[in-house]
Every structure is written in structure tokens, then in C-alpha cells.
Amino acid sequence: MNDSPQILLAHHLKALKLPTFYREYEKIAKQCRRKALIIADTCCD
């Protein structure tokens, strides 16, 4: 099995009938990555 994590996540969210999570998870993940970079920059100064 060589499915990417995004494909597996999408499949599981559909199977669990969580359409809002399916639609929004990528946007939220981007926001979290952006915040993590800001925190890392602040801590490393």
C-alpha cells in the first residue's frame, strides 16, 4: 500500500461522514504550519 497520507485522510474522513473536516483540514493545516513558523522564528531569536 503506497497511498499518501492526504489520500488516506480524505478517505477516512469521508467514511466517518465528516464532510466539514474533509473540506477544511487543508486550510487549517496551512494555518497551523504558518503559526508554527512564527513561533519557531520567535523562539530562535
C-alpha positions as CSV (number, residue, x, y, z in Angstrom):
1,M,0.0,0.0,0.0
2,N,1.6,3.3,-1.1
3,D,-1.2,5.8,-0.5
4,S,-0.2,9.3,0.5
5,P,-1.4,10.5,4.0
6,Q,-3.6,13.1,2.4
7,I,-5.5,10.4,0.3
8,L,-5.9,8.2,3.4
9,L,-7.1,11.1,5.5
10,A,-9.6,12.1,2.8
11,H,-10.9,8.5,2.6
12,H,-11.2,8.1,6.4
13,L,-13.0,11.5,6.8
14,K,-15.5,10.5,4.0
15,A,-16.0,7.1,5.6
16,L,-16.6,8.7,9.0
17,K,-19.1,11.1,7.4
18,L,-17.2,14.2,8.4
19,P,-17.6,16.5,5.4
20,T,-16.7,19.7,7.1
21,F,-13.4,18.3,8.3
22,Y,-12.8,17.0,4.8
23,R,-13.4,20.4,3.3
24,E,-11.4,22.4,5.9
25,Y,-8.5,20.3,7.0
26,E,-6.0,21.6,4.4
27,K,-6.8,25.2,5.2
28,I,-6.4,24.6,8.9
29,A,-3.2,22.7,8.4
30,K,-1.7,25.6,6.4
31,Q,-2.7,28.0,9.3
32,C,-1.0,25.7,11.8
33,R,2.2,25.5,9.8
34,R,2.2,29.3,9.4
35,K,1.8,29.7,13.2
36,A,4.5,27.1,13.9
37,L,6.9,29.1,11.7
38,I,6.1,32.3,13.6
39,I,6.6,30.6,16.9
40,A,9.9,29.0,15.8
41,D,11.2,32.4,14.5
42,T,10.3,34.0,17.8
43,C,11.9,31.3,19.9
44,C,15.1,31.2,17.9
45,D,15.8,35.0,18.1
